[in-house]
Every structure is written in C-alpha cells, then in structure tokens.
Amino acid sequence: MYTLFHYEHCPFCIRVRMTFGLLDKAYESKVLPYNDVKTPESLTGKKMLPILSVNSKPMNESLEIMQLLDETNKLKIKETINDPSFPQFEALLSRLSNLVHPLAMPYWIWTPEFDEDSRNYFLIQKEKKRGPFKNLVHNRDTFISALDKEWRELEKNLHPFFESDEFGLKDILLASHLWGLYVVPEFQFPEKIHGYLQSVKNICKFDYHQDFWR
C-alpha cells in the first residue's frame, strides 16, 4: 500500500505524482498543510516532502521514490542520472526554478491548498529567501523576460520530447518544475511549450487540482 504525503505546488512532489500516473499505480494521497512540521518530522526526521510510505516504511527522496515505483525500469532513471549530460540538465532545472518560483509563489498561497495559518507560515518562510511577495509581483516582467530566453533554448530541444522522440524521465522532471506557472494570472506559455506540457500531462494522467475537489 502506497501513501504519498505531499504538497500540491511542490515540483518534487509533482514528479512523483506524475510517475504514479505514468505507471498506473494507485496511492493514498495525503496533502499536508505547509505549516505541519510534526508529521514529516515524525516520519523521516525532517520537514521535507514528498514522503512515500510503503507498508508503513517512509522514504523522501523523490528520485529514489520514483526508482522504487518504476519496477520495470520504464523511465531508465539510473541510466539517465548517471549520464554525463545530466548535470547540465539539472542546471537547466535550477535556472527555471529560480524564475518560476518568484513568479508563482505569490499565487500558490491563494489556491485551495492553503488556509490562513499555512499561508502565513509559507509567506514568512519564503520571504526570508525571496523578499516580500509584493516585490516579486511588481518585478514579474523581469522574471518573464528572463524566461523568454529560456523558452527559446528549450523549444530547440523538444523533438517532440526533451532531446528525444521518446518520452522519458527528463520530461517528468522538466514538466514538474514548470507546472506551477499555470496558476499565475494571465501568464501564457509559448504555444509549443504549452503543447509539450499538455502531452506530458496526458501521458502521465496528471491532474494538478485533483486533490482540491475530492
């Protein structure tokens, strides 16, 4: 029996949810309030999600969870992360995260995932690193302009999947980092990237909002 403790907005949680969908595996979903420190610490000793409990045994490194789930090696996880080009891909994810997060965070906190207490906790924790959310909103054009440069490079690598004509691990990792932008009002992905993300969504049977409306 799989139980997944996760946040809806977290890209590392989303990649695990996408893997469950891709592999047609069922799990019990436990969306934790962001200010719930006790639950993750009681399971793994630290406040970090996702956490997968397998027959009451918890683990919380997303790639390790994905490897455990992928019993037939459909995603070729070990081969991909051991490839010499993988650090370059991780650098891409890092650049995108540094632009996606300041754009999306001020809006994530108004989704049904958050109540007043968890919203305030998230705000305090994230503003320590990012600065006031109101400044992030005021500077959104700067982040969007920087993303435009990333889109041009990214589009060159979609064949139609990332650097490949076949769906793979990198597509899950990439899509999970970009998905949060869909909650940013009036933000629009370039057509090719939107189409790519929708393809990944369909392949992984992924519904970002499914836990909001259970």
C-alpha positions in Angstrom: 0.0 0.0 0.0 1.4 3.4 -1.1 0.7 6.5 0.9 2.1 9.8 -0.5 2.5 12.8 1.8 2.9 15.8 -0.4 2.2 19.5 -1.2 0.2 20.3 -4.4 2.6 23.0 -5.6 5.9 21.3 -4.9 7.7 20.2 -8.1 9.5 17.3 -6.4 6.0 16.1 -5.2 4.5 16.6 -8.7 7.2 14.5 -10.3 6.2 11.6 -8.0 2.5 12.1 -8.7 3.3 12.1 -12.5 5.2 8.8 -12.0 2.3 7.2 -10.3 0.1 8.2 -13.2 2.5 7.0 -15.8 2.8 3.6 -14.2 -0.9 3.3 -13.5 -0.2 2.7 -9.8 -2.8 3.7 -7.1 -1.8 5.5 -3.9 -3.5 7.2 -1.0 -3.0 11.0 -1.2 -2.2 13.0 1.9 -1.8 16.7 1.1 -0.2 18.2 4.2 -0.7 21.8 5.3 2.6 23.7 4.8 2.8 24.6 8.5 2.5 20.9 9.5 6.0 20.2 10.8 5.2 17.4 13.1 4.0 14.9 10.5 7.1 14.8 8.2 9.5 15.0 11.2 7.8 12.1 12.8 8.1 10.1 9.6 11.6 10.9 8.4 13.1 13.3 11.0 12.9 16.4 8.7 10.4 18.7 7.2 10.8 17.7 3.6 8.2 16.3 1.1 7.4 14.2 -0.7 7.3 11.3 1.6 6.2 7.9 0.4 5.1 5.4 2.9 5.4 1.8 1.6 3.8 -0.7 4.0 4.4 1.9 6.8 8.1 2.4 5.8 8.7 6.0 4.8 11.2 7.5 2.3 11.5 11.0 1.0 14.0 11.5 -1.9 11.9 12.0 -5.0 14.2 10.2 -7.4 14.6 7.3 -5.0 10.8 7.1 -4.7 10.4 7.1 -8.5 13.0 4.3 -8.8 11.1 2.2 -6.3 7.9 2.7 -8.2 9.4 2.0 -11.6 9.9 -1.7 -11.2 10.2 -2.4 -15.0 12.7 0.5 -15.5 10.4 2.2 -17.9 12.0 5.6 -17.1 15.6 4.4 -17.1 16.2 6.5 -14.1 19.7 5.2 -13.1 20.9 5.4 -16.7 19.6 8.9 -17.1 21.0 10.4 -13.9 24.4 8.7 -14.4 24.7 10.1 -17.9 27.5 12.7 -18.2 24.9 15.2 -19.6 22.6 15.1 -16.6 24.4 17.8 -14.6 23.7 20.2 -17.5 20.1 19.3 -17.4 20.0 19.8 -13.6 21.4 23.3 -14.2 18.5 24.0 -16.6 16.0 22.9 -13.9 17.8 25.2 -11.4 17.6 28.2 -13.7 14.0 27.6 -14.4 13.1 27.2 -10.7 14.8 30.5 -9.9 12.4 32.2 -12.3 9.3 30.1 -11.8 9.2 30.2 -8.0 9.2 34.0 -7.6 6.5 34.3 -10.3 4.3 31.5 -8.8 4.7 31.7 -5.1 2.6 34.8 -4.5 -0.3 33.0 -6.3 0.2 29.5 -4.9 -0.7 30.7 -1.5 -4.2 31.6 -2.7 -5.0 28.1 -4.1 -7.2 25.7 -2.0 -4.1 24.0 -0.8 -3.6 26.8 1.8 -5.6 28.1 4.7 -4.9 31.2 6.6 -2.4 29.6 9.0 -0.4 27.7 6.4 -0.5 30.7 4.1 1.1 32.9 6.7 3.7 30.2 7.6 4.6 29.8 3.9 4.8 33.6 3.5 7.2 34.1 6.5 9.4 31.2 5.4 9.7 32.1 1.8 10.1 35.8 2.2 13.2 35.2 4.2 14.8 34.0 1.0 12.9 35.7 -1.8 12.0 39.0 -0.1 8.5 40.5 0.1 6.0 38.8 -2.2 4.6 42.2 -3.3 8.0 43.0 -4.7 8.0 39.7 -6.6 4.7 40.6 -8.2 5.9 44.1 -9.1 9.0 42.6 -10.7 7.2 39.9 -12.6 8.1 41.4 -16.0 11.8 40.9 -15.2 11.2 37.2 -14.5 9.1 36.7 -17.6 11.7 38.4 -19.7 14.3 36.0 -18.4 12.0 33.1 -19.1 11.6 34.2 -22.7 15.3 33.5 -23.2 15.0 30.1 -21.6 11.9 29.2 -23.8 13.8 29.9 -27.0 16.5 27.4 -25.9 14.0 24.9 -24.6 12.0 24.9 -27.8 15.1 23.9 -29.7 15.4 20.7 -27.6 11.8 19.5 -28.0 11.8 16.7 -30.6 8.9 16.4 -29.5 10.1 15.4 -26.1 13.2 16.8 -24.4 16.2 15.9 -26.5 14.3 12.8 -27.8 11.5 11.5 -29.9 10.5 9.3 -26.9 9.0 10.3 -23.5 11.4 9.9 -20.6 12.5 10.8 -17.1 13.7 14.3 -18.1 10.2 15.2 -19.4 8.7 14.4 -16.0 11.3 16.4 -14.2 11.0 19.4 -16.6 7.2 19.5 -16.6 7.0 19.2 -12.8 9.2 22.4 -12.5 7.1 24.3 -15.0 3.6 23.3 -14.0 3.3 25.9 -11.2 3.2 28.7 -13.7 -0.3 27.7 -14.7 -1.6 29.3 -11.6 -0.1 32.7 -12.4 -2.8 35.1 -13.7 -2.6 35.9 -17.4 0.7 34.1 -17.8 0.9 32.2 -21.1 3.4 29.6 -22.2 4.6 29.7 -25.7 2.4 27.5 -27.9 5.0 24.8 -28.4 5.8 24.5 -24.7 2.2 24.5 -23.7 1.5 21.7 -26.2 4.5 19.8 -24.8 3.3 20.2 -21.2 -0.2 19.0 -22.2 1.4 15.9 -23.8 3.3 15.1 -20.7 0.1 15.7 -18.6 -1.8 13.2 -20.8 0.9 10.6 -20.8 1.1 10.8 -17.0 -2.6 11.1 -16.4 -1.8 14.1 -14.3 -4.4 16.4 -12.8 -2.8 19.2 -10.7 -6.0 20.0 -9.0 -7.4 16.6 -8.3 -6.9 16.7 -4.5 -8.7 20.1 -4.3 -12.0 18.7 -5.3 -12.1 15.2 -3.7 
